[in-house]
Amino acid sequence: MSHPVYLSSSALPRMPEGSHNEWQGFFGDGAELEANAFLPLFWRAMFTEEDIRHARFVDAYDIDDEDAAIEREECLDDFGPDATYPYLVTDNATAMQRLAARREGVVSAIGECYRPMYEAFELFVAQRYPQHILLRTQGLPDVADAEPGLRSELAETDRLKDSPALADLMRDLQRHDTDAIWTLAGLGSSPGEAWPTPALRERFADPRRR
């Protein structure tokens, strides 16, 4: 089952609010990466618990968007007008500082072979997320109750070698059918996205496409 989460470039320092019709101007030239039901490790390296914010479920749909009217009404029926879920947001400068500060810890935990991917991800973020970086979590299973899990994952980013989840991640990376880029950094959410680069894909092939 698909539970998409997105790492989106945003001019706003928060989630767009459908009650103010902000989604209609949200999607443009900004980058966006996608994962499914999990937060890739390299994404988490940009955030801390202080970056957790909350958005209303109903604000996922512009109030004047006739094409989304049914979804908005269903959302109101399911969650009501005030129910919220947690998401993450930070600015480019802060994200770049954290990526640099955590580089050696992450590479040491997962293996030197992944350094080129981490450094390529840093460059991608620097170039394609010039203002704010928005981790849109609404697709997570049971996202209304996801905040404790988010806090735990973010807290473990600075002590990966002591994290119980590291062993699971390493087992996934060692599987013959695992796409390491998808697992660690997500993939472009549209065919034209510049991630991963051809050079990176050549180095870390997708075994599902062989």
Phi, psi and omega in degrees: 000143183272129175228071189290140169235151189229141171255105191246141170282135185219142172279343181267146177273027183195175176291139174302149182248115179297334178295344175244017177056040184275346180289332184297336178251010187280316186272121180209238182270357183291153180286156174207128175249157185229145169224178183229106173068015176207163177254109180305147185304317183294328174298313184297335180293349180265351190234161169227175179301334180293346182269002179287128174233178181228139179233152177281139178304316186293340180283004175284354183229130176297136185294334180261007180275103182296329181292338181254011185299318181294315180298321180296317180294320178295322178296317178296321178294321184283321190240343186082178186280346190242354182294141184233167175221158181273148172216178183234143175209142174211173179261164186300314183299317180293318180299317181294322177298317182290319178300318179293317183293330184263356186306307186294323179294317180293312182296320179298324183285320187258343177123140182299334181297340181266002178302313180301325178291317179298315181293324176294323178294317176304314181296319179299315179297316181301322185273324191251358178233067191289339184245276182240153181242119188245118176263103186273110190259003191302333181283352180298143174300135177052046187296333179300333182252020189275350188299316178301319178295320177300313181299319180295315180297318181292321180294329182282347184298328181270000177218056186301319184295340177261004184275128176300334183284343183297319180298320178295318179298316181294324176296320178297316182295333182274353177292146183290340183254016182269131170272108185297325180294314177301318185289321185265332189224357183076176181233160176302138184276356177223155183301332183272359182294144186274020178228132356283159176290156177304320181296320179291320179294326177295324182283322180240083185291153175272107184297340181286347182251006178284000000 
